[in-house]
């Protein structure tokens, strides 16, 4: 009631804190209250905070509640947040939960959340799970992109060591292709270098052509100069190197 008298920005902050505090004391009551708040801009955030707080103490109950949410966006953020919190503590049980879900949309957001939470303490294991066990290509690629981008920015050495240690083959090629495409805008040299290690020749050339086209479009002079001094094939050098 007090929050109703506040300006929109302040009220949004207050409701975030209210959701966490309420859910810590009475998660079922906070969850019930969230149903009346979904019409507001802060409604999804309220649900997310309730889900996260509840999942930190009882993820099984939080997951059961999430399955009853009918509002699509709220349901998605709840599954995402529960997956994140659960995987921080027990990724194996979080994966069992994912496998029990029947709706593809629920599995998508739960999987993204589990990967995010798991990567907080073991990004290599999170990636290994995604590559070997996540069957939906779009979900798998989103996980690879999210985890590798975060890992390569926080601990690039460890991320590089993990990539280099993976056995050559289709699964690792997918990781390399997804990762290189994700970083072309921020680190084109690394993107092309990683893509050049893809084992499948056809996929490697396809990825390299796409990446080099993007790099030339962004910064033609720097791209062409780098290509000229690289170990790329003569065909790629002719196409993307200095043009006489």
C-alpha positions, 0 to 999 in steps of 0.5 A, spaced: 500 500 500 505 504 501 509 503 495 502 505 491 504 512 493 511 512 490 513 514 483 514 509 478 522 508 479 522 508 486 516 503 487 519 498 482 526 498 486 521 497 493 517 492 489 524 488 488 526 488 495 519 486 497 519 480 493 525 478 496 523 479 503 516 476 503 519 470 499 524 469 504 519 469 510 513 467 506 514 464 499 507 462 498 504 468 500 509 472 496 507 468 490 500 469 491 501 476 491 505 476 484 498 474 481 495 481 482 502 484 480 503 482 473 499 488 470 504 492 472 511 493 469 515 491 475 510 484 475 515 480 471 521 482 476 517 481 482 516 474 480 523 473 478 525 475 485 520 471 488 522 465 484 530 466 486 529 467 493 524 461 494 529 456 490 534 458 494 531 455 500 526 450 497 527 449 489 522 443 489 516 447 491 518 453 487 518 449 481 512 446 483 509 453 483 512 455 477 508 450 473 502 453 475 503 460 472 499 462 466 502 468 464 507 466 459 513 472 461 512 470 468 512 463 467 519 464 463 523 468 468 520 463 474 523 457 470 530 461 468 531 464 475 529 457 479 534 453 474 539 458 476 539 458 483 538 450 483 544 449 479 548 453 483 547 448 489 545 441 485 546 441 478 544 434 477 537 435 481 536 441 476 537 437 470 532 431 473 527 437 473 528 439 466 527 432 464 521 432 468 518 438 464 513 437 458 513 444 455 518 446 450 518 453 453 519 451 460 525 446 458 528 452 454 528 457 460 530 452 465 536 450 461 538 457 460 538 458 467 541 451 469 547 453 465 547 460 468 547 457 475 552 451 473 557 456 470 558 460 476 562 454 479 564 450 473 563 453 466 566 447 463 561 442 466 556 446 464 558 446 457 559 439 457 552 438 459 550 442 453 554 439 448 552 432 450 545 432 453 541 438 450 538 436 444 534 442 441 539 446 437 537 453 438 537 452 446 544 448 446 547 454 441 544 459 446 547 456 452 554 455 449 554 462 447 552 465 453 557 461 457 563 461 453 562 469 452 562 470 460 567 465 461 572 468 456 571 475 459 572 473 466 577 467 465 580 467 458 585 463 460 581 457 463 576 458 457 581 457 452 584 451 455 578 448 456 577 449 448 583 446 446 582 440 451 576 438 447 576 432 442 576 434 435 569 432 432 562 435 430 561 437 438 567 441 438 566 444 432 559 446 434 562 450 440 567 453 436 563 455 430 558 458 435 563 461 440 567 465 434 560 467 431 558 470 438 565 474 439 566 477 432 564 484 433 568 484 440 574 480 438 575 479 430 582 476 431 580 471 436 574 469 432 577 468 426 583 464 430 578 459 433 574 458 427 580 456 423 581 450 428 574 447 426 576 440 424 571 439 419 573 443 412 567 444 409 564 447 416 571 451 417 571 454 410 563 456 411 565 459 418 571 463 416 568 466 410 562 468 414 566 471 419 571 475 415 565 478 411 563 481 417 570 483 419 571 486 412 564 490 413 566 493 420 573 494 419 576 493 412 583 495 412 585 492 419 581 485 417 585 485 410 592 487 413 591 481 419 589 476 413 595 478 409 599 476 415 595 470 417 596 462 416 589 462 413 589 459 406 591 462 399 584 462 397 581 466 403 587 471 403 586 472 395 579 473 397 579 477 404 587 480 404 589 486 401 586 488 394 590 490 389 
